[in-house]
Amino acid sequence: MAALVFTALSLQATRDQVRLAEQGQVTDRFAKGVEQLGATSLSVRLGAIYAPERVARDSPPDQPAIIQVLTTFVRERAPRTPTEGDHRGCPKHTGITVQGTEPRLAADLQAALTVLGRRDTGRDSGAIVDLRGACLSRADLTGAHLPGAVLTGSVLEGVEGSHADLRGASLDDVVATGARLDSADLTGATLSGTFDDAHFTETNLTGAHLEGSFAAHGTLFSATNLTDATVDTVFPDAHVDHVHLAGAHTSRNAPVTALTIARR
């Protein structure tokens, strides 16, 4: 009997040692990745961005810290600093223009957004994707999982956000000219700023707040769901077609109608 107990204890000790060694390897991988985010080489930065994604899969408790690291990288790499002569205020290195192609977001910034957007949100443990004040023009957020994301003051021109999960997100004071948010879920989100020429085809804006500074010249609202939304703005040149407005209200608690949105 004593021999069996000794064997069992030995096996448990061995398992504990293996677990500690594995955790140490995860920690080392994470730390090395963070250090390399500041590398001058694009390939090194890309490796440093994708490495934490593997860490998050292997060690779910580390995911909140990884979210913080990647969002900080994006904010510091692409800060918006508007001036009187440039309301966008975005650094030149945040965009890439290749001859014969459309401009797009810089590869390292796009990689960070891709990793953030495809994470398992059930492991966030309350962590928030905080991208406030970031220059993210022409980012590809197709199908991204970003519920509760903070994008306040960000530049989102030409963003492709079709089918993105932006429930409860804060898109206050953004520059989102030409953004495509078709079939995105913006339930309970707040939106203000410039959304000229943006697309909201089949977008879910249930319970959303479209605040007074929401500019929508040439914006397309087609089969958009504004059920129970609060609309405190004027859409003089918006294109409105088959919008769902059940329970939608203006700030004065007056029911919203298609005519109200289009011409009020």
Phi, psi and chi 1 to 4 in degrees:
 res  aa     phi    psi   chi1   chi2   chi3   chi4
   1 MET       -  -45.0  179.3   63.6   71.5      -
   2 ALA   -59.7  -37.1      -      -      -      -
   3 ALA   -65.1  -39.7      -      -      -      -
   4 LEU   -64.7  -42.5  -70.5  174.9      -      -
   5 VAL   -63.2  -43.6  171.6      -      -      -
   6 PHE   -60.7  -42.9  176.2   78.2      -      -
   7 THR   -62.6  -43.5  -58.8      -      -      -
   8 ALA   -62.7  -43.6      -      -      -      -
   9 LEU   -64.6  -37.6  -69.0  174.0      -      -
  10 SER   -64.8  -42.7  -61.8      -      -      -
  11 LEU   -62.8  -41.9  -71.4  172.9      -      -
  12 GLN   -64.3  -41.3 -177.7   60.5   47.6      -
  13 ALA   -62.7  -40.2      -      -      -      -
  14 THR   -63.2  -43.9  -59.3      -      -      -
  15 ARG   -62.3  -40.2  -76.4 -165.1  -69.5  -93.9
  16 ASP   -63.3  -40.3  -69.9  -17.5      -      -
  17 GLN   -66.2  -40.7  -70.1  175.3   -8.6      -
  18 VAL   -62.7  -44.0  169.9      -      -      -
  19 ARG   -63.1  -41.5 -175.5  164.3   55.0 -109.7
  20 LEU   -65.4  -39.0  -72.4  172.0      -      -
  21 ALA   -65.2  -41.9      -      -      -      -
  22 GLU   -64.5  -41.3  -69.4  175.5  -16.0      -
  23 GLN   -64.7  -37.0 -175.9   59.4   44.9      -
  24 GLY   -64.4  -38.4      -      -      -      -
  25 GLN   -65.1  -41.3  -68.5  174.5   -3.2      -
  26 VAL   -61.8  -45.5  169.0      -      -      -
  27 THR   -61.0  -42.1  -58.4      -      -      -
  28 ASP   -64.1  -41.5  -70.0  -16.5      -      -
  29 ARG   -63.3  -41.9  -74.5  160.2   51.1 -163.2
  30 PHE   -64.6  -48.2 -173.5   21.6      -      -
  31 ALA   -62.4  -41.5      -      -      -      -
  32 LYS   -64.7  -39.6 -175.2  176.8 -179.6  179.9
  33 GLY   -63.3  -41.5      -      -      -      -
  34 VAL   -62.4  -42.9  171.6      -      -      -
  35 GLU   -60.7  -37.5  -69.1  175.4    1.0      -
  36 GLN   -82.1   -6.9  -66.8  178.0  -25.4      -
  37 LEU   -63.8  -23.7  -77.4  173.8      -      -
  38 GLY   -93.5   10.2      -      -      -      -
  39 ALA   -66.8  150.8      -      -      -      -
  40 THR   -76.6  -24.4   56.3      -      -      -
  41 SER   -79.2  127.9  167.8      -      -      -
  42 LEU   -62.2  -42.2  173.5   59.6      -      -
  43 SER   -63.1  -36.5   60.9      -      -      -
  44 VAL   -68.3  -41.8  172.7      -      -      -
  45 ARG   -63.7  -39.4  -69.1 -160.3  -55.0  -83.2
  46 LEU   -64.1  -41.8  -71.3  175.4      -      -
  47 GLY   -62.4  -37.2      -      -      -      -
  48 ALA   -69.9  -23.6      -      -      -      -
  49 ILE   -81.1  -42.0  -70.8  166.5      -      -
  50 TYR   -78.6  -24.2  -72.2  117.6      -      -
  51 ALA   -60.5  -45.8      -      -      -      -
  52 PRO   -61.0  -27.3  -25.2   35.2      -      -
  53 GLU   -62.5  -40.7 -177.1  176.2   32.6      -
  54 ARG   -69.0  -36.0  -66.2 -170.4  -69.4  -87.4
  55 VAL   -62.3  -42.7  170.5      -      -      -
  56 ALA   -62.4  -35.6      -      -      -      -
  57 ARG   -69.3  -38.7  -74.8 -161.6  -63.4  -95.7
  58 ASP   -81.2  -26.9  -64.0  -20.1      -      -
  59 SER  -138.7   80.2  178.4      -      -      -
  60 PRO   -51.2  -35.8  -28.1   36.4      -      -
  61 PRO   -61.2  -19.3  -26.2   37.2      -      -
  62 ASP   -84.9   -6.6  -73.1  -39.6      -      -
  63 GLN   -60.8  -43.8 -179.6  157.9  -55.0      -
  64 PRO   -55.8  -41.1  -27.2   36.9      -      -
  65 ALA   -66.4  -36.4      -      -      -      -
  66 ILE   -66.5  -40.7  -69.5  168.0      -      -
  67 ILE   -59.3  -44.2  -68.4  172.4      -      -
  68 GLN   -63.8  -42.1 -176.9  176.7    6.0      -
  69 VAL   -63.7  -47.1  166.9      -      -      -
  70 LEU   -69.8  -38.3  -68.7  179.8      -      -
  71 THR   -69.0  -36.8   53.0      -      -      -
  72 THR   -64.3  -40.4  -60.8      -      -      -
  73 PHE   -58.3  -46.6  168.2   76.8      -      -
  74 VAL   -64.3  -46.9  172.4      -      -      -
  75 ARG   -62.9  -39.6  -66.5 -163.7  -50.9  -88.6
  76 GLU   -80.4  -27.2  -66.6 -173.9   -7.2      -
  77 ARG   -79.1  -29.8  177.2   78.3  173.4  152.7
  78 ALA  -134.9   61.1      -      -      -      -
  79 PRO   -77.4  141.6   31.5  -36.4      -      -
  80 ARG   -90.2  123.1 -178.8 -171.4 -179.4 -168.1
  81 THR  -130.7   76.7   53.3      -      -      -
  82 PRO   -63.3  146.1   23.5  -32.4      -      -
  83 THR  -126.4  175.7   62.8      -      -      -
  84 GLU   -61.6  -33.5 -173.5  174.5  -15.9      -
  85 GLY   -92.5   -9.6      -      -      -      -
  86 ASP  -144.3   97.6 -179.9   10.9      -      -
  87 HIS   -71.0  -19.8   75.1  -72.8      -      -
  88 ARG   -76.7  -52.5  -65.5  172.4   68.4 -103.8
  89 GLY    63.0   45.6      -      -      -      -
  90 CYS  -107.5  137.3  -71.4      -      -      -
  91 PRO   -62.7  147.5  -18.4   30.6      -      -
  92 LYS   -64.6  -30.2  -68.6 -177.1  178.8  179.5
  93 HIS   -72.6   -5.0   66.5 -106.1      -      -
  94 THR   -79.1  -12.7   61.2      -      -      -
  95 GLY  -123.1  156.2      -      -      -      -
  96 ILE  -127.4  132.2  -62.0  175.0      -      -
  97 THR  -122.7  115.4  -57.3      -      -      -
  98 VAL  -107.6  132.7  179.1      -      -      -
  99 GLN   -54.0  129.4 -173.2  173.5    4.4      -
 100 GLY    87.2    0.5      -      -      -      -
 101 THR  -128.3  164.9   65.7      -      -      -
 102 GLU   -74.5  144.9  -70.0  -70.0  -34.8      -
 103 PRO   -58.2  151.1  -21.1   32.7      -      -
 104 ARG  -147.2  168.9   62.4 -177.0 -174.0  -85.9
 105 LEU   -69.1  147.7 -171.1   66.5      -      -
 106 ALA   -55.7  145.7      -      -      -      -
 107 ALA   -60.3  -40.3      -      -      -      -
 108 ASP   -69.9  -37.1   52.4   -7.5      -      -
 109 LEU   -66.5  -42.5  -65.3  171.5      -      -
 110 GLN   -63.5  -39.5 -179.9   60.1   61.0      -
 111 ALA   -61.8  -42.7      -      -      -      -
 112 ALA   -63.5  -40.7      -      -      -      -
 113 LEU   -67.6  -36.3  -65.3  177.1      -      -
 114 THR   -63.7  -44.6  -62.0      -      -      -
 115 VAL   -63.5  -44.5  170.1      -      -      -
 116 LEU   -63.9  -38.0  -71.1  167.1      -      -
 117 GLY   -77.3  -16.1      -      -      -      -
 118 ARG  -114.6   12.6   66.6 -171.6 -178.4 -164.6
 119 ARG   -69.8  165.3   74.6 -165.3 -171.3  -73.9
 120 ASP   -83.7  103.0 -179.6   -6.8      -      -
 121 THR   -65.3  -17.1   56.9      -      -      -
 122 GLY   -69.3  -10.0      -      -      -      -
 123 ARG  -105.2   10.5  -61.7  176.0  172.3 -180.0
 124 ASP   -70.0  -28.1  -74.8   -6.9      -      -
 125 SER    51.8   41.3  -61.9      -      -      -
 126 GLY    87.5   -4.0      -      -      -      -
 127 ALA   -66.1  144.5      -      -      -      -
 128 ILE  -114.1  137.5  -63.8  173.2      -      -
 129 VAL   -80.4   98.1  175.5      -      -      -
 130 ASP  -101.5  102.7 -172.9  -10.4      -      -
 131 LEU  -118.4   29.2  -62.3  170.1      -      -
 132 ARG   -62.8  141.1   72.1 -174.8   73.5 -155.9
 133 GLY    66.9   23.9      -      -      -      -
 134 ALA  -101.6  148.8      -      -      -      -
 135 CYS   -93.0  105.7  -68.2      -      -      -
 136 LEU  -124.7   29.4  -54.7  175.5      -      -
 137 SER   -54.1  134.3  -66.8      -      -      -
 138 ARG    62.4   26.6  -62.3  176.9  178.6   81.3
 139 ALA   -70.2  150.0      -      -      -      -
 140 ASP  -100.2  105.2 -174.6   -2.6      -      -
 141 LEU  -113.3   25.6  -60.6  177.4      -      -
 142 THR   -56.5  120.5  -56.2      -      -      -
 143 GLY    67.9   13.1      -      -      -      -
 144 ALA   -67.8  142.9      -      -      -      -
 145 HIS   -96.0   97.1  -59.0  -66.6      -      -
 146 LEU  -132.7   45.4  -62.7  170.1      -      -
 147 PRO   -63.6  136.7   25.0  -34.1      -      -
 148 GLY    73.4    9.2      -      -      -      -
 149 ALA   -63.7  146.8      -      -      -      -
 150 VAL  -104.9  111.3  178.5      -      -      -
 151 LEU  -118.9   19.6  -68.2  157.2      -      -
 152 THR   -54.5  129.0  -57.8      -      -      -
 153 GLY    74.3    9.3      -      -      -      -
 154 SER   -84.3  160.1  -65.5      -      -      -
 155 VAL  -101.4  117.3  178.3      -      -      -
 156 LEU  -123.3   31.2  -54.4  171.0      -      -
 157 GLU   -59.4  131.6  -68.8  178.1  -42.1      -
 158 GLY    64.8   15.6      -      -      -      -
 159 VAL   -64.7  138.5  161.6      -      -      -
 160 GLU   -98.8  102.2  176.2   54.6   69.9      -
 161 GLY  -120.0   27.1      -      -      -      -
 162 SER   -58.6  135.8  -60.0      -      -      -
 163 HIS    63.7   14.2  -60.9  -79.0      -      -
 164 ALA   -72.8  148.0      -      -      -      -
 165 ASP   -96.7  101.0  179.8   -1.1      -      -
 166 LEU  -121.2   34.1  -71.1  162.2      -      -
 167 ARG   -59.9  130.0  -68.9  170.9  -64.4  162.6
 168 GLY    68.9   12.3      -      -      -      -
 169 ALA   -74.2  156.2      -      -      -      -
 170 SER  -106.5  107.8  -61.4      -      -      -
 171 LEU  -115.8   57.4  -72.8   84.5      -      -
 172 ASP   -90.5  138.0  -61.2  -58.3      -      -
 173 ASP    56.3   40.1 -167.1   29.5      -      -
 174 VAL   -95.9  162.2  -59.5      -      -      -
 175 VAL  -110.6  100.9  179.1      -      -      -
 176 ALA  -123.4   36.9      -      -      -      -
 177 THR   -57.1  129.1  -55.7      -      -      -
 178 GLY    72.7    9.0      -      -      -      -
 179 ALA   -66.0  145.0      -      -      -      -
 180 ARG  -113.8  110.2  -59.8 -170.1   69.3   96.9
 181 LEU  -118.6   34.4  -64.8  164.7      -      -
 182 ASP   -62.1  131.9  -57.7  -32.7      -      -
 183 SER    61.4   15.4  -61.4      -      -      -
 184 ALA   -77.5  155.8      -      -      -      -
 185 ASP  -105.3  106.3 -170.3   -8.7      -      -
 186 LEU  -114.8   32.1  -75.1  148.3      -      -
 187 THR   -55.2  125.7  -60.0      -      -      -
 188 GLY    71.4    9.0      -      -      -      -
 189 ALA   -79.0  160.4      -      -      -      -
 190 THR  -112.9  135.7   58.0      -      -      -
 191 LEU  -133.1  130.3  -61.3   87.4      -      -
 192 SER  -155.6  159.2   66.7      -      -      -
 193 GLY   116.3 -151.0      -      -      -      -
 194 THR  -103.4  113.4  -54.8      -      -      -
 195 PHE  -120.2   28.7  -73.0   83.0      -      -
 196 ASP   -57.0  136.0  -64.4  -18.2      -      -
 197 ASP    61.6   15.7  -60.5  -46.9      -      -
 198 ALA   -77.0  161.4      -      -      -      -
 199 HIS  -116.8  127.9  -74.4 -153.7      -      -
 200 PHE  -124.6   47.8  -70.5   91.2      -      -
 201 THR   -75.0  121.9  -59.2      -      -      -
 202 GLU    56.7   29.0  -63.7 -174.5   -6.4      -
 203 THR   -81.7  140.5  -56.6      -      -      -
 204 ASN   -93.7  105.8 -171.8   -4.0      -      -
 205 LEU  -113.1   30.0  -74.0  163.5      -      -
 206 THR   -57.5  126.0  -59.9      -      -      -
 207 GLY    68.0   11.7      -      -      -      -
 208 ALA   -76.9  163.1      -      -      -      -
 209 HIS  -118.1  111.4  -62.6  -91.9      -      -
 210 LEU  -100.3  102.4  -80.6   64.0      -      -
 211 GLU   -81.6  170.7  -60.4  177.1   -6.2      -
 212 GLY   -56.8  -28.8      -      -      -      -
 213 SER   -91.1   14.7   56.5      -      -      -
 214 PHE   -75.7  108.2 -175.0  102.7      -      -
 215 ALA   -96.4  129.5      -      -      -      -
 216 ALA  -139.2   53.6      -      -      -      -
 217 HIS   -76.2  121.8  -62.5  -79.3      -      -
 218 GLY    73.7   10.4      -      -      -      -
 219 THR   -75.6  143.9  -56.7      -      -      -
 220 LEU  -103.0  119.4  175.0   62.6      -      -
 221 PHE  -114.3  102.3  -66.5   91.0      -      -
 222 SER  -127.5  121.4  179.5      -      -      -
 223 ALA    53.9   33.7      -      -      -      -
 224 THR   -81.0  139.9  -51.7      -      -      -
 225 ASN   -98.7  106.9 -170.7   -9.7      -      -
 226 LEU  -110.8   26.6  -79.3  161.0      -      -
 227 THR   -56.5  128.1  -59.5      -      -      -
 228 ASP    60.6   17.8  -63.6  -36.5      -      -
 229 ALA   -79.9  157.4      -      -      -      -
 230 THR  -108.6  119.1  -60.9      -      -      -
 231 VAL  -115.5  109.9 -178.3      -      -      -
 232 ASP  -119.7   58.6 -178.0   22.2      -      -
 233 THR  -158.2  173.1 -172.6      -      -      -
 234 VAL  -119.4  131.2  178.0      -      -      -
 235 PHE  -113.9   76.3  -62.6  164.5      -      -
 236 PRO   -66.2  -32.6   25.5  -34.7      -      -
 237 ASP  -121.1   17.4  -56.5  -47.6      -      -
 238 ALA   -73.5  152.4      -      -      -      -
 239 HIS  -101.4  112.9  -55.9  -71.6      -      -
 240 VAL  -114.7  128.3 -178.5      -      -      -
 241 ASP  -148.5  120.1 -179.7   38.8      -      -
 242 HIS    54.0   49.6  -65.8   94.8      -      -
 243 VAL   -85.9  137.2  173.2      -      -      -
 244 HIS   -89.4  120.5  -56.5  -76.0      -      -
 245 LEU  -123.8   13.5  -63.8  161.3      -      -
 246 ALA   -57.0  121.4      -      -      -      -
 247 GLY    77.9    1.0      -      -      -      -
 248 ALA   -71.8  143.5      -      -      -      -
 249 HIS  -138.5  153.6  -74.0   78.1      -      -
 250 THR   -84.4  177.0   66.3      -      -      -
 251 SER   -64.4  -20.2   60.6      -      -      -
 252 ARG   -91.2   12.8  -65.5 -177.6  -60.6  -82.8
 253 ASN    65.4   23.5 -152.0   34.3      -      -
 254 ALA   -93.8  137.7      -      -      -      -
 255 PRO   -57.1  139.6  -23.9   34.7      -      -
 256 VAL   -91.2  142.0  178.1      -      -      -
 257 THR  -124.2  167.0   65.3      -      -      -
 258 ALA   -59.0  -39.1      -      -      -      -
 259 LEU   -66.7  -37.5 -178.4   62.4      -      -
 260 THR   -60.0  -45.4  -59.2      -      -      -
 261 ILE   -68.8  -40.9  -70.3 -179.3      -      -
 262 ALA   -76.0  -32.7      -      -      -      -
 263 ARG  -134.7   -1.7  -61.1  179.7 -179.5  175.7
 264 ARG   -62.8      -  178.9  169.6   64.6   85.3
